[in-house]
C-alpha cells in the first residue's frame, strides 16, 4: 500500500526561495497580490481590490519587505469575509511567510472569550485562540513557513493544508478539529510534532511524515477515521499518539525504536504490526485490537507492563531479542498460540502470560539454558525449541 499509493509514497522535499507572482501554479480564480509588510496596511490594500476579490475564489499573497505579517495584517487576512463580504473565497496562499503568530491558550484565567474551553479526550487540553476559528479559509498553503508555533491553527476548519517547509509542529497547533474535512496530511520537512498537535482531527485518512523523527504524546489521538500512517524515519512515537484510531489499517514505521504508553488502543482494522527496529514497548502500548493477528519486533528488548494485552485474535508474537518482560506483558490474549523468544530466557515479572492459555513459548537457545524456565502467570505452558 505505502509503495503504490502516490499520497503515501510522496517525498519530494522542499527548498525555500523568494517567490513572486507568476512563480507558482495557482488554482483558477486565484487573485495574486504583492504586499510590502513594512506598510502595515493590508486591510486597506485588500479593500482597494474589493471588486476583484468579490469574483475570486482564492488569494495568493506574496510578501516583500519582510517574512512575517503584523498582528493587524494577519487579522485583516483572516477577516476578509467579514470586512469585504466576498462569498466565494476558500483558498489562501501566502508566499515568503517564514513565521506566523501562535495561538493563546484558553485557560480559565486567560481573559479570552474561549476561557476554560477544552478539547475532548486525553488530558482534555485547553483550546487555543488564534483568529482562524471562523475564517473563510478552507485550503491553506503556507509552504515557506519554517515552523508552526503552539496553538497556531487550533480548532481549524481546513480541508487542505500544505506546509512543505515547516520543520516543527507545535503543541495543539492543529489540535481539536472534529469537523474539519482535512483527510490527507503530508509534511515533507517536519522533524518533530509536539503533543496534541493533531488530536481530534477526525477526518484524517492518510498521514505521510517522510522525515519526522519524533511524534509526541496524544499527537494524533482520536483521529478516528485514520487508515494509513507512514513515517519511515520516525524513532519515537509518544503516549496515546495513535489512540482511538479505530479504522487504522496499516502503519509503516521501519526505524521506530520507542512505542509509547497506550499508543495503539481501540483499533478494529489492523491485522499485523511489523516494527523491525523497535527496542522498547511501553505500558499498554498494543491493547484492545479487535483483529490483530501478529506482532513482529525482532529487536525488541524491553516490554513493559501490560504492553501486549487483551487482543482477542492475536496468535503470534515474535520478539527474539527480548530481555525483560514486565508485569502482564503478554497477558489476556486468548487466541495466542506462539511466542517466539531468543537464545536466552528473558527476565520476567508477575503474570506475564496470564490469560493466554493456548500459547507455546519457542526459543532458539540451548535446551539446558531453558530447562528451568516457566512462563510467569501460566507455568504450564509448553516451552520448546524453535522448529
QUISULKA-V201105 format. One line per field, one symbol per residue. phi: phi as a letter, one per 30 degrees, with the letter a starting at -180 (. if undefined). psi: psi as a letter, one per 20 degrees, with the letter a starting at -180 (. if undefined). A space follows every 10 residues. Layout:
# QUISULKA-V201105
phi=???
psi=???
This chain:
# QUISULKA-V201105
phi=.ddcdddccd aciabdbdcb ejdbdcdeic ccbcbddddh bdedddddce edddcdcabc ccdbilbbcd edddddddce dddcidccdb cbcbcidcbb dddcdddecd ideceidbdd ihchdddbda jcdbdddccc bbddddacde idbeidbdcb bbbdcdcbbd ehebdibdcd ddcbbbbdcd cbbddiebdh ddcdcbbbbd bdcbbdeheb eiddcdcbbb adcdcbbdeh dbdidecdca bbbdcdcbcd ehdcahcccd cbbcbdcdcb cdehdbbhdd bdcbbbbdcd cbcdehdbbh cdcdcbbcbd cdcbcdeieb dicdcdcbcc ccdbeddbcd ieceibdcdc ccbccdeddc dcdbddiadd ddcbddd
psi=ghhhphhhip mjaqppqpqr pihqoqqqjp opqppoiihl khggghhhkg hhhhiqirpo poqrjrkqqr gghghhghkg hhhikpiiph pppoqjoiqq qrrpplrhjh jqhjpipqqq rcjmqqrppi iigkriphop omhiphqorp jhkqkrkqhq pomhipiqpr pkgjqnmiip kohpoonhip gqprqjhkqk nijpgppomh jqhppapjhk pkmijphpop mijphpoapk hkqkmhjphq qomhjphppr pkgpqlpihp hqoomhiphp oapkhnqkph jphqpomijp hpoapkgnql ohjphppomi jpiporpkhk rknhjphpoo abhppqqqaq kgjpjmiiqp oqrjaphhhj hjppopimii qpoqqp.
